[in-house]
Amino acid sequence: MTLLIILFCVFSAVALMVTLGQRFGKPMAVDQQQKYAKILWVVVFIAIIAAIIRQML
């Protein structure tokens, strides 16, 4: 029963975030998207390397 309550809370929170994001969110500018795209590759690479190192230890 506790698991169902937790799942309900999680799905409710996600539904609320999606609804509020669609209503109040604004599109990102192209230059801002390009900046985040460059940074994202580095962050993903570091996360993968960190996960591999953690599994090796």
C-alpha positions as semicolon CSV with decimal commas, in nm:
position;residue;x (nm);y (nm);z (nm)
1;M;0,000;0,000;0,000
2;T;0,287;0,235;0,079
3;L;0,434;0,175;-0,266
4;L;0,108;0,277;-0,430
5;I;0,098;0,599;-0,230
6;I;0,457;0,681;-0,327
7;L;0,386;0,608;-0,695
8;F;0,074;0,824;-0,684
9;C;0,273;1,112;-0,535
10;V;0,547;1,079;-0,795
11;F;0,306;1,069;-1,089
12;S;0,107;1,359;-0,947
13;A;0,422;1,568;-0,913
14;V;0,529;1,487;-1,270
15;A;0,184;1,574;-1,403
16;L;0,194;1,903;-1,215
17;M;0,541;1,986;-1,353
18;V;0,430;1,910;-1,710
19;T;0,115;2,118;-1,676
20;L;0,296;2,416;-1,524
21;G;0,580;2,385;-1,775
22;Q;0,341;2,399;-2,068
23;R;0,149;2,692;-1,926
24;F;0,429;2,914;-1,796
25;G;0,738;2,791;-1,981
26;K;0,888;2,991;-2,265
27;P;1,091;2,859;-2,558
28;M;1,468;2,875;-2,528
29;A;1,664;3,103;-2,759
30;V;1,882;2,937;-3,024
31;D;2,208;3,073;-2,884
32;Q;2,119;2,949;-2,535
33;Q;2,039;2,603;-2,677
34;Q;2,376;2,593;-2,851
35;K;2,555;2,690;-2,529
36;Y;2,379;2,416;-2,332
37;A;2,446;2,161;-2,607
38;K;2,821;2,227;-2,584
39;I;2,822;2,196;-2,205
40;L;2,599;1,888;-2,205
41;W;2,851;1,675;-2,395
42;V;3,117;1,746;-2,133
43;V;2,881;1,676;-1,842
44;V;2,763;1,345;-1,991
45;F;3,123;1,238;-2,061
46;I;3,229;1,317;-1,704
47;A;2,927;1,130;-1,564
48;I;3,007;0,821;-1,771
49;I;3,373;0,823;-1,667
50;A;3,273;0,871;-1,301
51;A;3,029;0,578;-1,321
52;I;3,295;0,354;-1,476
53;I;3,548;0,450;-1,206
54;R;3,292;0,391;-0,931
55;Q;3,212;0,044;-1,068
56;M;3,581;-0,045;-1,083
57;L;3,637;0,037;-0,714
